[in-house]
């Protein structure tokens, strides 16, 4: 891989070399604006390890989502996977809560809704109450495992340098709600550090790579990304953490209108220059950028663009996960009315769980081509849809079941409940 680094990238690479050679260092945080060449630098780190430290070290590339892992693989030329798939393995299907519900049904039969009692009399399985659905549980893997090589089981005892891209999405807080899939302790960063450091005696290191201005993990109640904060990692996890921040935009990224605007706003924030920001936004408007000054104007403009060119022609940038959720809810109500809680033909959905059977990964975007019937199974509601992944060249539609949890919008929607 032929890499030509800028002066700032070379300086950052030297800091990383010092970190790798210092036995005290555990975590290095590579922060950088969009367009500063973080992924290029990651490729340079891998090349340096292979050429000069290969006898003692090997690199493992990870990312917070399946989509990010695929992009990392394409850009570096080295295989990457998700943090979840690397550190967790399937453990058990947990139906204990459902069994408890069934055992207690007789004692509270009179409290059950009438339609549920009728289903029980017919011998049908009623839907599970909230919080009692079937769950799939994944546990931490054991990191040191023999590998099959030439008919013999061997252990690669080299130390591992983990490079984790899009690390802004890694959380230090428990997952909210009652997920269908549960991973380890429910705290991703805690589990990752335990896997990399406590369960593995080889003396591994981690490099977290990401943009501090990206939205933090959805589950976090704090407006920051913990994996990109060396001070927080030291205080909260007692880790020896250090880092560097890249701010120079590389040549091929210069001139991009959105990136140019983002860079100017960042520089103003860093310098505490809050005057004339409206003029900065106004000056950036053109073919690719539109800045609405009221929510009503934004909603109307969004509808116009979607109806004229489709969902892929319009992107709304917000300042928080909560605002993104609120705007999505409002836009779906505006576009679909009483059917806003159901997938609609032509709209774009985001995949939130990896699916190896279809090749879809967490973070992928798909277009809905057709919508089928609705079923409820083991307390989980599904709707059959035909989708086309945006990253596929072939216009192949695949059939999948989408999980959703809202009530049906009206009598026109039919539901079949399976036992």
N, C-alpha and C positions, 0 to 999 in steps of 0.2 A: 504494500500500500504506500504510494508515493505521497508524502505529506509535506506541505509547505506552511510553516507556522509563522504567524505574525510575532512581533517583539513581545506583545503582551501574553500571547499563548506560550512562547518560549519561557517567559518568566514564571508563568503558572506551572508549566511542566517541571521546571527546576524545583519549585516548592513541593510538588508531588514526589519527586525523586527523593528529596530530603526526608519527607514523611515516611516513605516506604523503607528507607534505610535506617530510620530511627525506631528502635524496638519499643520505645515508650508510646509512640503514636498508635491510636486505635481507629479514629475516624477522621477523615478529611472531607471538608465541605467545599465543593466547587460550585460557587454561585456565579450566575452570569445572566445578563440581559439576553433577550431573544436576538439572534444574529451575531453573537460574539464568538461563535465557533466552539462551543462546549463539546459537541459530539466529535468534531475533528480532533480536539485535544484528547478526548477519551481514546480515540483510535491511536494517537501518538503514544499514550501511556501503555496501551496493549502491545504495540510494536517494541517499545523500550523493554518491557518485562520479558517478552519472548526472546529478544536478541541479547540482553545483558543480564537478566535475572532469572532466566528460565529454569535453571537447575534448582532454585530455591522457591520460586513463586510461579503460580499460574493465575490467570484472570477468569472470573466468572461474571458475565454481563447479565444484569437484571433490570427490570423496569416496573413501575407501579401498575401499569395496565398492559393487556395483551397487545393493543394497538401500538403503544409506545415501544414494547419489546420488538415488534415487527419492524418499526421504523428504525430502531437502533441497529438491528441486524442488517438492514438494507444500507445504512449509512456507514457502518464500520466494516462490514464484510465478515463479522464474527457472530456466531449464534448467540441470541439472547432469549431469555424467558422471563416470566413474571416472578416477583418475590413470592407470591402465594404458591405457585406451582413448584418452586424450588424448595421451600422450607416446610410445606405441609403435605400430608398424604391422607387419603381417605381412611376413616376410622370406623364409623358406625352410622346406621340409620336409626335415629332416636325417635321411638314412638311412645316413650314412657308417659309423657304428658297426655297423649291421647288415651292410653290405657287407664290412667287415673280418671279421666273424664268419663269413660265408659263405666267404670266401677262405681262412680258416684251418681250416675244418672238416675238410678231407681230412687235414691233418697231425696232427690229434688225434682221428681217427674212433674209435679204440679206447677213448678216454676218455669218449665220449658214452654216456649211458644207453641201455639196450637198446631202449626204446620209441621213442626219438628215431631210432636207426639204422633201425628198422623203417619209420618214417615216411619217412625219406630214400629207402629202397629202393622205396617205393610212389610216389615222386615227389611227396610231400606236403611242405609247408613247415612245419618244426618251429617251435615257439614260440621267441622270442628269449630268450637268457639274460638274467639280471638286469643292468640297466644298458646293454642294447643295443637297446632298443626305439626305434621311430620317435619323433621329437620335432618339435614345431612351434616355430620360432624367430621372435621378434619383435624388431625393432631400433628404435632411437630415431627418431622423425620429425624432420624439419627444421622448427623452429618458425615461421619466417617464410616463409609460402607465399601466393602470389597467390589472391585470391578472385574468383569470377565475379560481376560486378554490371553489369546493363544491357548484357550482351554484351561487356563489357570486363573484363580482368583487373586488379584493383587490390590494393594491399597496405595493410592497416590498420596504420599506423605508430604508433598510440597505445601507450603502455606498458600492461602487463597487471598487474592485481592479482589474484593467484590466492588464492581462499578455499578451503581444503581442510578439509572436515569429517571427523570421526572419525579425526583424524590420529594417534591413539594407536597405530593398527595399521600405520603406516609404519615399515619396518625399515631399519637401517643395516648389516645383516649379510647375507651370501649365503644364498640359499635352500638348505635342506638336502635331501639325497637326489638322485635323478635324476628331475626332473619331466618330465611329458609335454609341457608347454608351458614354454618358456624366454623370459624377457623381458630384453633388453639385457644388461647386465653381471651380472644376477642380484641386484644391490643396488639396491633401489627408490629410497631417498633419494638416493644418489649419482647415479643416472640422472636423477631429477627436478631436482636442482640443476643438473646439466649442461645439461639441456634449457632450464630457465628462465633461467639466468644466462650460461653459457658459449656456448651455441649461438645465443642471442638477444641482439643488441646494444642492445635498446631500453631497458634499465634497469628490468626488471620487479621486482616485490616479491611476497612470499608471506605469507599469514596462515594459520597452522596453528590449527585449532579442535579442542578435544577435552577429555576428562575424564582427568586424570592418575591417577585411581583405577581406570580400566578396565584389563583385562588387556593386557600389552604384546604386540607381534607374536609369533606362534607360533614363528617361527624364532629369536628372540632368546634368548640365554643369560643376558641381564641382566634383572633385575626392574624395568625402567622403560621408558618410551616415549620414544625419542630425539627425535622430532619435537616433543615438548612440553617440551623442556628447553633453554632459550636458552643456558645455559652450555655444555652439551654441543655444541650446534650451532656455537658459536664455537670451542671447543677442537678439535673433530673435523673440521669442515668449513671453519673459518676464515671464518665468516660473521658479519656484524654483526646480532646477534639481540637482541631485547628482548621483553617481554611483560607481561601482566597476568593476575591470577587472580580470578575471580568466585566469591563464596561465598554471596551472599544468594539464598535461594529465592524465586522470584516467587510471587504470590498464588495463581494457578490450580494450582500444584504442591503447595501446602501442604495437609497433611491426608492425603496419600497414605501408607499405612502403611509400605510398603517404603522410600520416599524419606525418610520421617521417621526411621526406624531408621538408614538409611545416613548421614543428616546428623548424628545424635547420635554415632554411632561415629566419624565423621570428626573431629568437634569434640573428642572425647575423645583421639583419637590425636594431633591437633595440639597439645593441651595436655599430652601425656604422662600422661594419666589412665588407668591400666590397672586400677584397682581396681573391683570390682563389675560387671565387664562381663557376667558371667553373669546378674546381676539385670536388666541392661538388655535382654538378649536375651529373658529370660523375660517381662518386662513387655510386650514387643512382640508376643508370641504371640497369635494370634487366628484369625480366619477366613482370613486371607491368608498368615500366616507360621507356620512350624513349625520349631523348632530342635532337631535330634536331637543327643544327647550321645554316641552311639556310632554307628559305621558300620552295624552290624547293624540298629539301630532305623531309621536313615535308609533303608536298602534296603527294609525291610519296609513302611515308610510309603509310600515311592515306589510300590512294587508295588500297594498298596491303592488309591492315588489313580488310577493309570493304569488298573487293571482296572475301577474304578468309573466314571471319567469320561473316559478317554482321555489321550493324551500331552500334549495342550494344557492340561490341568488341573494339571500338575506341572512345576515348574522347580527345578533344584538349582543354587545359587550356590556356586562354589568360589573358592579364593584363588589358583589358578595354572592355567595351561594343562595342565600335566602331571597335576594332580589331576583336571581335567575329563576328560582322556583315560582315566585309570585307572578313574574311576567309570563312564564310558560303557561301557568294556570289561566291567566287573563286572556292570553292569545288563543288558547284552545277554546275557551268559552266564546270568544269573538268569532272564531272560524267555524266551530262545530256545534255550538249551542248545547242542546240536551245530550248530544253524543260525545261530549268533550272528553269523557273518561275512557273511551274506546279508541283503539288504533283506527286510522282512516286511510283509505287508499290515496297514495301519492305523497303522504307525509314521511318525514325522516325520523327514525328512531335511533337511539344509542343502545348498544349492547352493554349490559352491566355484569354479565357473568360469562367466563370463557366457556365455549362449547366445542370440544375437540371433534365431535361427530360431523359438524358442519364447517369447521375451520374458522368460526367466528370468535373474536376475542373481545374482552372487556375494553370498551372505548371505540370499537368499530361503529360506523354509521351505516344504516341500511334504509332502503326505500320500501315502503309497504306497497305491494302490487295487488293483493287481494285480501279480504277479510272473511274468515269462516265462522264456524260455530263456537259456542262457549260451553265449557265443561268445568265441573268442580271435582277434584280428586284429592282425597286425604286432606281436606280443609284448604286446599290451594286452588285458586281460580285461574283457568287458562283460556286463551282465545287462539284459535288457529289462524295463522296469517301466512301469506306468501310474500317473501321479501327478496330484495336484490341488494347485495352488499356494494356500497359505493366504490370500494377499492378493487373490485373484480373487473377485469376487462370484458369478460363474457357476460352477456345479459341473461344469465341463468337465474331463474327464480327457485328458491328453496322453500320447502314447507317446514314451519316451526310452530311450536306452542309458546305463546308469550304469557308470562305471569303478570297478573294485575290484581288489584285488591279493592276496587271501587264497586259500589252497587250498580246494577244494570240500570240504564237510563229510562227504560219504559217497556211496555208490553210487547213491542215489536221484536225485541231481542229475546231469543229463546235460550234456555239453559238446560243441559242434560247433566244430571248428577250421577257419577259412577261410585260404586261401593268401595 
